[in-house]
Amino acid sequence: MTGERRTALLRIMPRIVTGIVMATGLSGLLLFGPPDTYPVAQLLLFVAGFFLCQGLLVQHHARGLGISFNLTDIPMVIALFYLPPFWVVATKFLAAALFFGRRYVREDIGLLKPTFNTGLTAAGTVFAALYVQYMGLGPAADPRTWLVLVSAILFMGVVSTVFMSAMLYFLSGWAAVVRAWSGFLLTMVGPVLAACVGVIFLVLLDATLWSGILIGLVVLALVYLTRSYMTLRRQRQVLRELNDFTQLVVDSVSSKRLIDAMLGRLRDILSAESATVWVPASGRYAQIRLTSAVDDAGLTDLDPIPDSLQRQVMESGTGVLLSPKHGTAEQLAELEAAGLRGAMLVPLRSGDEVYGCLSVADRIGGEISHFVPVDLQLLETIAGSVGIAVQNERLLDQLRYDAYHDPLTGLPSRRRSLAALQEALSITVPGEVVAVFMFDMDSLHEINDALGHEAGDTALREFARRLKEHSPAASFIGRIDSDEFILQTRLASTDAAVETARRLREEVQGPFEVGGVAVSLSAAVGVVTHPDFAADADELLKRADGATRQAKDSADGVQLYHAGLESESLRRIGLAADLRKALDRGRLEVHFQPKVRLDRELDADGAVVGAEALVRWSHPTYGAVAPEEFIPIAASTGQLGRLTDTVLDEALRRSAEWAGEDGPLPMSVNLSPRTLSDNEFPDRVAALLERHGVPGDRLTFEITEDDVVSGEPRLTPALERLHEMGVRLSVDDFGAGYSSLAYLRRLPVQEIKIDLRFVQGMATDDDDRAIVEAVLGLARHFAIDVVAEGIETHQTVEQLRGLHCEAGQGYYFSRPLPPDRFAAWLDGRGWNRGQARLRVV
């Protein structure tokens, strides 16, 4: 029989055979015809008896299908004696329909199988009733009656096996039919014994109906014992199969035939037409995809199950049962498109990691046989043994690989990079230097905060890809920290190393897209060479790190290590310790720079609209330390919160002290995004406002434009809370970044400060003047206050007045002043006579 013909028969003949057996049962009802009497009580009793005993099965399996006997033969004997043939067939048919219909609803067996079993039950009963009708029955105590009833049960079993053989022939061929009849000769012992028990019950009932009580007790005991036996038998069978499978796996590992033996045995245990193992390629390990099928002598690389289903199982980490009653519509559609009726897929694990998929497809038995949930549990248990065995052969190499490689980018880790550097330093080549470049990615924290860590991981992978693509031949590249990469190569000279660093930085930087958002990649690059500046790998890496920190402030983002960097690093360490002492002892000062109105002549009639608080530090050794130097040190050493609180406390104290007639002097304080990320910061602000008696609308926090935009999702909760308290938000250095006023409208922004580069250039540069004019026009449209900072000349003041800019700040009015001098400056401006609050009109 050709494969195509067999496939066609598998789809058509089961339905034909099912129709024949169902027609045989219904024909028997027509043949016997309905009797004149309707013993309702007896009929209900027999239907209940058949239904109960139908579930007490003892099965013989033949390639996935079972020839079985059950305890329905006991009530069958009694029904054949007491009921007319029509009612024997009708009650048996009704009980079978209820039983198998219930299984169709509750279990995954499809519609065809319960229909076939119901028809098979009815057809066998018809022949048994015909046989009894033909042979005739005597009294219940007559041995001939006993013989006729027992032989009727045997005859019914023969008829059922004939119909079953027809089904098996079209499903599995003659070999299955032969095994079925061999099993029949053994399993007929059960029906004969059941029939004998039925005869005994019949004799007892014929003697007295009270014996029904004893029979009921015996039946209950028999039901309990049978169920317990079947459960125990099933458990022992599963344990035996698992034990045999485990032993097979152990033996196969040593003989190097693990997958071949494992898949073949797995297919037999689950009566599947095919079994497949798939392990995707990982690192240097090649893909494994092998299938054992019924019709193939060996393993093939043809996987019947769709690849997408296997990936779903690996991603979810949970097993999947696909059959007419299990699985989603999409999964079943994919399965049907692959020409399969059913499948089971489970993940292969190594600890918590899923590394592969084990699957079986199409249970043997055609359309009337499907996998059920208990089969999935067995496959998951088997997968545990398989997973351990498959991984044992790869585990040691994988552990070595993982210990020395970064899992995200696949690059060597810090440990491996140090070893590689030491190896390179041990080999001296005349006319060459060992050049080490350390790349520190910019803005990785901002990407993580704004777009999520998945976007940050994507950025890291993209950076690593670009670095590998553009690096010199035979270079070693590693990832040594979260956002730090190292590249080691040999070049002709130190000058060549610097030029290579500049070229590489240009090659790796530039935008790429993550989730529809353009993200720009860039990095600072530190350069150090051997033997010029380092003797061993640890020293070389330390000096490369120092050069990279300095590269962040260099014009081209590249810094070659030199001896002077050591003193700068020591200075940073010393400043960090001294800053903590200065905070503890109150050695930091807060200076104040005024903001003034520009829409009127600057006279003594009160032009002041507020002040900006600026921190200053006079170091006992280094003198005045610029905020641009010590504020980043405070941020990196965890002192930024204390520093901010110190400045804010002093600013609010002076605001209340310098109050005018309409209230405390409006005060502005610069903030870092890191401070706004602190969930407790708004509570500390509220406490300080209350302590000094300053209304919230008299306090403005200034944050740079780039920090507002890049940190929006992270900063919004804190900004909203501050806004509810009445605190104002000002965007500093506006125009130097990449935002727009429309974008900023999503945040509670009340003020923007035009970047001083545009203000200072507007007197000589028409483009700068146009930018200032455009910002003022848009701000007026959105009702946002504007402050021009960096005003140094009277000409700039007049131009800003001509553009109707209402407020300004800069050296033209005053430098930042200590509190006592600022108080004197206020007195000179007549602040105490009262001022209206700034508002753009």
Buried (B, 14 or more C-beta within 10 A) or exposed (E): EEEEEBEEBBEEBBBEBBEBBBEBBBEBBEEBEEEEEEBEEBBEBBBBBBBBBBBBBBBBEBBBBBBBBBBBBBBBBBBBBBBBBBBBBBBBBBBBBBBBBBBBEEBBBBEBBBBBBBBBBBBBBBBBBBBBBEBEBEEBEEEEBBEBBBBBBBBBBEBBBBBBBBBBBBBBEEEBBEBBBEBBEEBBEBBBBBBBBBBBBBBBBBEEEEBBEEBEEBBEEBBEEBEEEBEEEEEEEBEEBBEEBBEBBEEBBEEEEBBBBBBBBBBBBBBBBBBBBBBBEEEEBEEBBBBBBBEEEEBBEEBBBBBEBBEBBBEEEEBBBBBBBBBEEEBBEBBEEBEBBBBBBBBBBBEEEBBBBBBBBBBBBBBBBBBBEEBBBBBBBBBBBBBBBBBEEBEEEBEEBEEBBBEBBEBBBBEBBBBBBEEBBEEEEEEBBBBBBBBBBBBBBBBBBBBBEEBBBBBBBBBBEBBBEBBEEEBBBBBBEEBBBBBBBBBEBBEBBBBBBBEBBEEBBEEBEBEEEEBEBBBBBBBBBBEBBBEBBEBBBBBBBBBBBBBBEBEEBBBBBBEEBEEEBEBBEEBBEBBBEBBEEEBBBBBBBBBBBBEEEBEEEBBBBBBBBBBBBEBEEBEEBEBEBBBBBBBEBEBBBBBBBBBBBBBBBBBBEBBBEEBBBBBBBBBBBBBBBBEEBBEBBBEBBEEBEBBBBBBBBBBBBBBBBBBBEBBBEBBEBBBEBEBBBBBBBBBBBEBEBEBBEEBBBBBBBBBBBBBBBBBEEEEBBEBBBEBBEBBBEEEBBBBBBBBBEEEBBEBBBEBBBBBBBBEBBBEBBEBEBBBEBBEEBBBEEEBEEBEBE
